[in-house]
Amino acid sequence: PLAVELGKPDLFYESQRAAANAKRLGLALIIDAIGRLQNARGDDRLNALVDVARMIADRKADLESWLLVEIQSHSKAWIEELEAAVFSGHNAVVLLKILPPFYEALAVSDHQPRTERLQQRAIQLLLKERQFAVALEILRSLGQRQPKLEAVCYEGLSDFRQAAECHMAAGNQKEDL
């Protein structure tokens, strides 16, 4: 604890201000986002956490080694909280854009398998919510084709010719009719 005569300074604000005064605007933005996360409660917490993840991913070059050390003690909980938020198609799409670069910025050792699991979970949620066009967009962005899932999307979009082609590519002759 600080001495009583120092009062109760907002250390995040003070460090953010010091970084801004030192012309380290990216670092100041990251510190500000982390400070807002520390003070966020209830529904605002997820939004603040998404802001932190986005800021760290976008401003990776501005991260100082001392800040990375401090972040590491929180990163596991932050990642778990963000991954748990993938419970709807909308959240899945947003988090699918943010989490992979966030994993990389924090040098998460298993970032590739995590990203692949996140992508599959997002696609399944989108299919369940009948958001076929968005699911198809994600499928197209993946490195490896998944013709069976593409066919489901095309069927949901009533594009039966494309669905049949995907079934044929998947080797599912029964469905391509």
C-alpha positions in Angstrom: 0.0 0.0 0.0 1.0 3.6 -0.6 1.7 6.0 2.1 -1.5 7.8 3.3 -0.1 11.3 2.4 0.0 10.1 -1.3 -3.7 9.7 -1.4 -5.3 7.2 -3.8 -3.8 8.0 -7.2 -5.2 6.2 -10.2 -2.0 4.4 -11.3 -3.4 3.5 -14.7 -4.2 7.1 -15.4 -0.8 8.3 -14.2 1.1 5.7 -16.3 -1.1 6.4 -19.3 -0.5 10.1 -19.0 3.3 9.5 -18.6 3.3 7.4 -21.7 1.4 10.1 -23.6 3.8 12.8 -22.4 6.7 10.6 -23.6 5.0 10.5 -27.1 4.3 6.8 -26.7 0.7 7.1 -27.8 0.2 3.4 -28.7 1.5 2.4 -25.2 -0.8 5.1 -23.6 -3.8 3.6 -25.5 -3.0 0.1 -24.3 -2.6 1.2 -20.7 -5.8 3.2 -20.9 -7.7 0.1 -22.2 -6.3 -2.1 -19.4 -7.2 0.6 -16.8 -10.8 0.6 -18.1 -10.9 -3.2 -18.0 -9.8 -3.1 -14.3 -12.7 -0.8 -13.5 -15.3 -2.5 -15.6 -18.2 -4.4 -14.0 -21.0 -6.6 -15.2 -21.9 -6.3 -18.9 -19.3 -3.6 -19.5 -16.5 -6.1 -18.6 -16.7 -8.1 -21.9 -16.7 -5.0 -24.0 -13.7 -3.6 -22.1 -11.9 -7.0 -22.5 -12.6 -7.0 -26.2 -11.2 -3.5 -26.4 -8.0 -4.6 -24.5 -7.6 -7.6 -26.9 -8.1 -5.4 -29.9 -5.7 -2.8 -28.6 -3.0 -5.2 -27.8 -3.3 -7.0 -31.1 -3.4 -3.7 -33.1 -0.6 -2.1 -31.1 1.7 -5.1 -30.7 4.7 -3.0 -31.8 4.0 -0.5 -29.0 4.1 -3.2 -26.2 7.0 -2.8 -23.8 8.6 -5.9 -22.4 7.7 -4.8 -18.8 4.1 -4.5 -19.8 4.1 -7.9 -21.4 5.4 -9.4 -18.2 2.5 -7.7 -16.3 -0.1 -8.8 -18.8 1.1 -12.4 -18.7 -0.3 -12.8 -15.2 -3.7 -11.9 -16.5 -3.6 -13.2 -20.0 -4.8 -16.8 -19.3 -7.9 -15.5 -17.5 -8.6 -13.0 -20.2 -8.3 -15.6 -23.0 -10.6 -18.0 -21.1 -13.1 -15.2 -20.6 -13.0 -14.2 -24.3 -13.2 -17.8 -25.5 -16.2 -18.4 -23.2 -18.0 -15.4 -24.8 -18.2 -17.3 -28.1 -21.8 -18.3 -27.4 -23.6 -16.6 -30.2 -22.9 -16.1 -33.9 -22.4 -12.4 -33.5 -19.9 -12.8 -30.7 -18.2 -15.6 -32.6 -17.6 -13.4 -35.7 -16.3 -10.5 -33.7 -14.0 -12.7 -31.5 -12.8 -14.6 -34.5 -11.3 -11.4 -35.9 -9.8 -10.3 -32.6 -8.5 -13.5 -30.9 -6.0 -14.9 -33.4 -3.9 -11.6 -33.5 -4.3 -11.3 -29.7 -2.9 -14.8 -29.3 0.0 -13.9 -31.5 0.7 -10.6 -29.7 0.8 -12.5 -26.4 2.9 -15.3 -27.9 0.4 -18.0 -26.8 2.2 -21.2 -27.6 -0.9 -23.1 -28.8 -2.4 -20.2 -30.8 -2.8 -22.2 -34.0 -4.9 -25.1 -32.5 -6.9 -22.5 -30.4 -7.6 -20.5 -33.5 -8.8 -23.7 -35.4 -11.1 -24.7 -32.5 -12.5 -21.2 -32.4 -13.2 -21.2 -36.1 -15.0 -24.5 -36.0 -17.0 -23.4 -33.0 -17.9 -20.2 -34.7 -19.0 -22.0 -37.9 -21.2 -24.5 -35.9 -22.8 -21.6 -34.0 -23.5 -19.7 -37.2 -25.0 -22.8 -38.8 -27.2 -23.4 -35.8 -28.4 -19.8 -36.0 -29.0 -20.2 -39.7 -26.4 -17.5 -40.6 -25.3 -19.4 -43.6 -23.7 -16.5 -45.5 -21.5 -15.5 -42.6 -20.5 -19.1 -42.0 -19.6 -19.5 -45.7 -17.5 -16.4 -45.5 -15.5 -17.9 -42.6 -15.2 -21.2 -44.4 -13.8 -19.5 -47.5 -11.2 -17.7 -45.3 -9.8 -21.0 -44.0 -6.7 -22.5 -45.5 -8.3 -25.9 -46.1 -11.7 -26.4 -47.8 -14.5 -28.1 -45.9 -16.9 -29.0 -48.7 -19.4 -30.8 -46.4 -19.9 -27.6 -44.4 -19.9 -25.4 -47.5 -22.6 -27.6 -48.9 -24.7 -27.1 -45.8 -24.3 -23.3 -46.2 -25.2 -23.4 -49.8 -28.3 -25.5 -49.1 -29.3 -23.0 -46.4 -28.9 -20.2 -49.0 -31.0 -22.2 -51.5 -28.1 -22.4 -53.9 -28.5 -26.1 -54.7 -26.2 -26.2 -57.7 -23.2 -25.0 -55.5 -24.3 -27.4 -52.7 -24.2 -30.3 -55.2 -20.8 -29.3 -56.4 -19.6 -29.2 -52.7 -21.1 -32.6 -52.1 -19.3 -34.0 -55.2 -16.0 -32.5 -53.9 -16.6 -34.1 -50.6 -17.2 -37.5 -52.3 -20.8 -37.6 -51.1 -22.6 -38.8 -54.3 -25.8 -39.5 -52.5 -26.2 -35.9 -51.5 -25.1 -34.3 -54.7 -28.3 -35.3 -56.4 
